[in-house]
Amino acid sequence: MGRAASAEDFVTSFRGDDRLVVEYLHDELLTGIDLAERRRLLQVSVVDQLNGDLVDAISGTEDGAAWLRSVAEENQLLIALDRTGTFRFHHLLRDLLRLEAATELRGELPELHTRAAEWLELHGELDAAIAHLIAAGDAPAAARILRIRGVELLAAGQIDTLRRLLLQLGDVARTVTWCALLMGWCEFIGGRATLASGWLDDMAAAAPADFDHTVAAPLRMNILLAEGDVSAALTLARSMDDPDRLRSRSAELSTAVGAAYAWAGRSSDARRVLDLAVAKASNDDLRSAWVLALVYRAVVELDAGTRASASATAATAVETAERLGLGEYHGIAVALAIRGRTAESAEEAADDARRAVALARRASTDLALGYVLCLAGDTLLDLDDPTGRPLLDEARSVIHRAADPGIVGRHLQLAESRHHIASARPRVAALVEQLTDRELAVLRHLPSARSQREIADELYVSLNTVKTHCRAIYRKVGAADRKGAVQSARDLGLL
């Protein structure tokens, strides 16, 4: 320490595998220990905490508890953690023993880790059991336990822990259906929708013939919404919207279905499904789903023009997230933006708007980011804050990337119109003029990714005919472009 440039750094990095420490402890401690005693110390060093039963399970002995007490009495490097017989090695001794075991017990280590994992799994310590199976090189067995533990970690919002365990499985995670699905959720919640989509593909490739793909529907809907394709998400949501299915499945399904309805402006359907999602998620302590269901409920109320209800629901979403330890989760950015948009106090409105943008930039999807930028920009401009204008400009570029931004595009148009940034048609309460049968046929294709030429081929008409019908559709539903026409048609019940 005296020769070190920084004594504090030296202490922090000082470990039991330091060459001088190894030589000292080896000569002063291990050399004088009976061979049988030494062997047992090396065997049990594979675990971080010890008790008598675990010692016996690993080393095949029957006196583990008595042996631990004896070693602790003779050696201060074995430390009692409580009065129930749980011990741990001092980290210097632990590092030395593991270094020695890697040499002397190299061929036995996988079996020792497997024994430890079996005992730990039996006693409910699943995280530790998974880690030992991975150390034993038995990734398939670790994946089996993750089938249970992974769902618990996901429900509790412990995404970093789950992702770390899944990554340790290596390529095995891609070949086990449930592991691939769990990894997809980790990537999606972390704001990496493209990677999540790849894991869904891996899940589908690994799935057995009798696999129920309904379990993947919530993630698939969320990815579609993340990519700004409200139409595709809405189609999948409708196929999942069966009362018995929604009640019997996890709250993730009803939350995703409700989200699709919310972004599509289907307020009645969204309220019905999201109320179920909130009840199920809170009852089952599914924290992320619970918070998001409340967030989407706030979206529905603001879009429906029930300002007081939107404000109260958004506040509940933020407060619930903070109570559940999710106060910095990027998913609540939307609720913060709504709370700010409906706040009575100018100071609170500005604070919520700025915090919403900061959170949304961390990992939010294009749909949520565009929505937050739109609301926050609108709010700040109402407060004569010039920083709101570039937020609306950015929202426009984000929304432009989306195939079908749903209600987000309409909110942006209205915000721009209010602040005289661009001319936008108001939301129409009724059709300007009834659509003809041929116009309705074209309208049904507009939510898809098909080009106008492809629509013409599908309907066996000329490209010019489709262009003419589109211009008529836009005029009759009060929209400026294709995306706006799709959402206006939904609002009018035509889609």
Buried (B, 14 or more C-beta within 10 A) or exposed (E): EEEEEEEEEEEEEEBBEBEEBBEEBEEEBBEEBEEEBBBBBBBBBBBEEBBBBBBBBBBEBEEBBEBBBEBBEEBEBBBEEEEEBBBBBBBBBBBBBBBBBEEEBEEBBBEBBBBBBBBBBEBEBBBBBBBBBBBBEBBEBBBBBBEEBBBBBBBBBBBEBBBEBBEBBEEBBBBBBBBBBBBBBBBBBBBBBEBBBBBBEBBBEBBEEEBEEEBBBBBBBBBBBBBBBBBBBBBBBBEBBEEEBBEEBBBBBBBBBBBBBBBBBBBEBBBBBBBBBBBBBBEEEBBBBBBBBBBBBBBBBBBBEBEEBBBBBBBBBBBBBBEBEBBEBBBBBBBBBBBBBBBEEEEEBBBBBBBBBBBBBEBBBBBBBBBBBBBBBBBBBBBEBEBBBEBBBBBBEBBEEBBBBBBBBBBBBBBBBEBEBEEBBEBBEEBEEEBEEBBBBBBBBBBBEEEBEBBBBBBEBEBEBBBBBBEBBBEBBBBBEBBBBBBBBBBBEBB
